[in-house]
Amino acid sequence: MKMNLLVRLTSYLWRRGHRLLTAESVPTDSLTPSFSPSLAPVDSLPLMRRISRAVNPSVSIVPILQQWVDEGKNVNLCDLQNSMRLLRKNRRYKHALQISDWMIEENRYKLSAGDAAIRLNLISRVHGLEEAEKHFNSISASLSDNRIYGSLLSCYVNAKQVEKAEAMMQKMKDMGFIRNQYAYTEMLNLYSQLGEHEKFEALVKEMEEKGIECNKITYTIRLNAYVDCSDIEGMETLLMKMEVDPLVKMDFDAYSLAANGYLKAGLLDKTLSMLKKSEQLIRHDSRKSSYELLLKQYASVGKKADVYRIWQRYKPMGRQFNTGYVRMISSLLQLDDLDGAEMIWLEWESKNTHFDIRIPNLMIKAYAEKGSLEKAEACVEKIVKREKEPNAISWDNLAVGYLQCSQMTKAVETIKKAILTSKPGWIPRIDTLKKCLEYLRSSGDEEAADELLKLMNEQSRFETGTSWVHLVAANLLSGETTEAVEIVKKAILASTPERHTRFGTLAMFLKHLKGQGREGEGAAEELLKMINQHGPFSRLTYNRLVSCVYDEKLKTEPLYQMEDDDQNFG
């Protein structure tokens, strides 16, 4: 029973799906390609270029603006707005807000309602929802149009605050601010993320009844929702509707997303059909990301020849990106083509590309899992020869090899190296740590086992998110229930509307405690009380959690499914 819980607690279905962000998109590649950037003097660069180069979020961007003014140059409002747009696109919200602050302090720019709406969104992302609500209440009536209310609605959606979002949506309806698909798109996005399928469908029906047409974004959210809940019939119906809608131009993303839906349902022939259709619609300016996704998708359906075919299309694009090599090597390893992966790895080594430790780490992992310890060690040596440092994942992967070859002493030492070189929030693989702890205890070295666990707990310095889940599991494996409870308390206290404690995992943990006698039941009650008092969790979600924990008929499996579906507090 305990082991079943722990297996479920530490397992995830990490899905690769299209996640829509209504205002920003993730940069296509944050890694350096094989060419060097311009080394032009700073004072010869245009303002937007200077701003884009200032990537350290802890360093203010204001001195760059002030230097531009001190040079006697005019700061154009359009340049500032474009710079903010670029920063938001790259999720540099703090710097974008600093530009907005500077514009207000300079008192030389007349802010529009659109500028105010963007500022409201940035305040929410940088300072939190409460500050955003305060700022909303301070915005003058002359600027408070549908864009301002829509921006606050977006803030509630980003924070997964269902009740507040629904109240704002109704207020916008009452004020006559629902003029297009925007607000509906936000709410559909929210319901999709939270798995509120009934509310999702009700909202779709409302749009149809009111004659509010879907746009590309709305269609994408709906398609993604059907894929997430494996509603193949709904997905196919919507796809046909999109294909005949004269206002919708079918593209790579739509068919690629449909391919994910069929793949998730195990319909491989239909998956391949969608992949072939998506290939025909790859835009020239998005070839890189499209090909990288296709490598993974063809590998998932076991089509090695197609993986190599796409790779041959990817390579001649002129730039060799590390993400492409990561995706190609991962795909070949997924197909158990170790020889092919080695060939691509050697090709990467021969290129003058920016070093990316993810690539040797893939090979260390592959060799270690195959028991090819010498090759795994050679990969680590190559990292050192390039005057780079193996990271926690390098050592964690190598430890697997030592376990495979029953070299337990080296496995323990290597897992210590992994922990000591780790970044905050990281912990080693649970099964590797478990075997190391079991070896130490079976050897009669309880002190060393306790020191290893203590080292991991001290080094983890987790932030709320997935890392605390693994840390809890590791402590439960070692019989440290009290320590596990303390970790969960920290996770709850660190939660905010923007950073959620995972619903399914927490529910499973509370049910586990409840089954551990009077002391465990008391701990579960204490945690529930803390959750109730903490605030960021809605009453609806809290009541749902309590019903899950105390429903004796509800077994672990349904709760684990909630975890897979990413059900969070909110």
Salt bridges, closest charged atoms under 4 A:
GLU24 OE2 - ARG88 NH2 3.29
GLU24 OE1 - ARG125 NH2 3.22
ASP29 OD2 - LYS288 NZ 2.98
GLU71 OE1 - ARG50 NH2 3.06
GLU71 OE1 - LYS73 NZ 3.04
ASP101 OD1 - ARG119 NH1 2.67
GLU106 OE1 - ARG108 NH2 2.83
GLU131 OE2 - LYS134 NZ 3.49
GLU133 OE2 - LYS164 NZ 3.06
ASP145 OD2 - ARG147 NH2 2.72
GLU166 OE2 - LYS199 NZ 2.95
GLU206 OE2 - LYS173 NZ 2.74
GLU206 OE2 - LYS210 NZ 3.40
GLU208 OE2 - LYS241 NZ 3.75
ASP228 OD2 - ARG19 NH1 3.09
GLU236 OE2 - LYS270 NZ 3.02
GLU243 OE2 - LYS277 NZ 3.88
ASP251 OD2 - LYS216 NZ 2.39
GLU279 OE2 - ARG309 NH2 2.78
GLU279 OE1 - ARG313 NH1 3.00
ASP285 OD1 - ARG283 NE 3.02
GLU292 OE2 - LYS288 NZ 3.09
ASP306 OD1 - LYS276 NZ 3.18
ASP306 OD1 - ARG309 NH2 2.87
ASP336 OD1 - LYS370 NZ 2.81
ASP337 OD2 - LYS304 NZ 3.93
GLU342 OE2 - LYS375 NZ 3.29
GLU347 OE1 - LYS315 NZ 3.36
GLU349 OE1 - LYS382 NZ 3.22
ASP356 OD2 - ARG358 NH2 2.75
GLU369 OE2 - LYS365 NZ 3.09
GLU369 OE2 - ARG429 NH1 3.63
ASP396 OD2 - ARG429 NE 3.64
GLU413 OE2 - LYS416 NZ 3.81
GLU438 OE2 - LYS434 NZ 2.49
GLU446 OE1 - ARG441 NE 3.19
ASP450 OD1 - ARG441 NH2 3.16
GLU463 OE1 - ARG499 NH2 3.98
GLU486 OE2 - LYS489 NZ 3.46
GLU526 OE2 - LYS489 NZ 2.86
GLU552 OE2 - LYS514 NZ 2.89
GLU557 OE1 - ARG8 NE 2.93
GLU563 OE2 - ARG502 NE 2.31
ASP566 OD1 - ARG502 NH2 2.81
